[in-house]
Amino acid sequence: MEPEELAKIWEGLNSAVIDTYGPGTSLDVPTILQLSTKLWPDFVQPIINAGILDEESGELIFGRVDFVGLFAIGKRKGLFSGEEIVKCQTTLTTTLKATSIQPFFPRV
């Protein structure tokens, strides 16, 4: 997958987090990034599942990626519903501040 395409998916996920969890809350940029990071593995899993293994090179080959389709799958999986991820985020943020652990953000 091209880095530009991956970056567009990451940006779309951040927008989806803002649109979903932002109204009526006071999400700041670090919280948005941490929520997106938490959702990222489950959000991109359909891309990984659809990849075809090139046995010669041992690499996964991906076709065209459609953000709208990924978002629809994510919604069906419950990634953008409920407050559990926000509650987990509050706990994570508090834990990170208490332990001085720096969060990991995927490179795009």
JOPECOR-V519407 format. One record per backbone hydrogen bond with DSSP energy under -0.5 kcal/mol. NH is the residue of the N-H (numbers start at 1). CO is the residue of the C=O. E is the energy in kcal/mol with one decimal. If there is no record, write none. Layout:
NH;CO;E + NH;CO;E
This chain:
6;2;-2.2 + 7;3;-2.5 + 8;4;-1.9 + 9;5;-1.8 + 10;6;-2.3 + 11;7;-2.6 + 12;8;-2.4 + 13;9;-2.4 + 14;10;-2.3 + 15;11;-2.3 + 16;12;-2.5 + 17;13;-2.4 + 18;14;-2.3 + 19;15;-2.9 + 20;16;-2.4 + 21;17;-3.0 + 22;17;-0.6 + 22;18;-1.9 + 25;22;-2.5 + 32;28;-2.4 + 33;29;-2.6 + 34;30;-2.3 + 35;31;-2.7 + 36;32;-2.5 + 37;33;-2.4 + 38;34;-2.0 + 39;35;-2.1 + 40;36;-2.1 + 41;37;-0.6 + 43;39;-2.5 + 44;40;-2.5 + 45;41;-0.7 + 47;44;-1.0 + 48;44;-1.7 + 49;45;-3.0 + 50;46;-1.6 + 51;47;-0.6 + 51;48;-1.1 + 52;61;-2.6 + 53;51;-0.5 + 54;52;-0.5 + 54;59;-3.1 + 55;53;-1.0 + 58;54;-3.2 + 59;54;-0.7 + 61;52;-2.7 + 67;65;-0.6 + 70;66;-2.2 + 71;67;-3.0 + 72;68;-2.3 + 73;69;-2.4 + 74;70;-2.8 + 75;71;-2.6 + 76;72;-2.2 + 77;73;-2.1 + 78;75;-1.3 + 79;74;-2.8 + 81;78;-1.1 + 87;83;-2.6 + 88;84;-2.9 + 89;85;-2.1 + 90;86;-2.2 + 91;87;-1.8 + 92;88;-2.8 + 93;89;-3.4 + 94;90;-2.2 + 95;91;-2.5 + 96;92;-3.1 + 97;93;-2.4 + 98;94;-2.2 + 99;95;-2.2 + 100;96;-1.6 + 101;96;-0.8
